Amino acid sequence: MREHDFRQKLRIEVTMLDSWVSHGWLIPVTTPQGREFTDADLARALLIRDLVHDMGVNEAGVDVAIRLIDQMHGLRQTLHGLVRAMDRHDRRLRDRLIAEIVDLD
């Protein structure tokens, strides 16, 4: 999505978007036509906008929230990989592994 369309959907000015990019909260792809943003960038930007404008969260708070979300996303990917790896093994081994994981609580 082109930068202009991205900003229109968010209803933010260029300076606000530049600030978010400079903080590393959004990482657009740079093309000869300008910056391009994905749907995931839009979801992330909507969250940032809500945190800043609706909830009054300061930059440090947004930074913490974004890092936590990134960590959760990484953990989800790891768990999906673990499930795929377990699915490649026979049922008895999967059941034993699941029992061990449950016992960790």
N, C-alpha and C positions, 0 to 999 in steps of 0.2 A: 504494500500500500504506500502510495506516495506521501511525502511529509505533509503536504497541504491537506489532503483528505484525512490523514491521521489526526492532525491538529483540529480540524473541523469536528470530527467525531468526539474529540475530547473537550472541545470548546476552551482551548488554551492558546496562549500567545507563543510566538517563536522563542522569546526569552525564557519562558517556563520550560519548554521542551529542551532547549539548549542546556538549562541547568540540570535537568534530569539525566540527560546524556552525559554531561560532564561529571556527575556524581557516579556514573556507571550503572545507574538503575535501569537504563535502557541502552541497548547496543544495536543500533540500526546497521543495516548493510549500506555501504556507500557505493553508489553507482555513478556513472557519468551524468545521469539526470538528477542526482541528488540523493538524499537519504531515503531508504525504503524500510518500512516497518511491517512486521508480521501480525497475524491475529493474536499470537501469544504476547507480542509487544503491546497490543491494544489492551488486552486483559490486564497486563501488568500496569500499564499507564492509568487505566481506570481505577485500579486499586490505589496507586500513588496519589492520584487526584482526590480520591475519597479520603485517604489518610490526611492529606494536607489541608484540603478545603473544608471537608465536612467534619472531620474529627480534630483538627487543629494540631496534628502531630508535627513535631519539628523535624529538621533534616536528619538529626542523629537517630530519632525514632524511626523514620522511614528507612534509614540505612539498616537498622537492626531488623526491622520487619522483612525487608527484601532479602537480607542474608538468611534469615530463618526460613523463608519460603523456598529459597534456592536449596538449602540443606534438606528440607522435606522432599523436594522434587528429586534430589539425588538419592535419598533413601528409598523413595518409591521405585526408582529405576533399579536400584540394587535388589530390592525385594522381588521385583518382577523377574530379574535375572536368576535369583535364587529359586523361585518357583519353576521357571523354565528348566533349570538344571535338575531340580528334583523330579520333574516330569520325565526326564530321560532315563530314570532308574526304575527298577522293579518296585512293585507295590509294597513288599515287605520292608525294603530299605526306606522308602518314603514314609511309611507308617512309623518306623523307628525314629527317623529324623524329626517328624512332627511331634512324637511323644517327648523327645528330648527338648525340643523348643518349648513345648507347653510346660515342662518341668522347670524351665528357667525362671518362671514367675515365682 
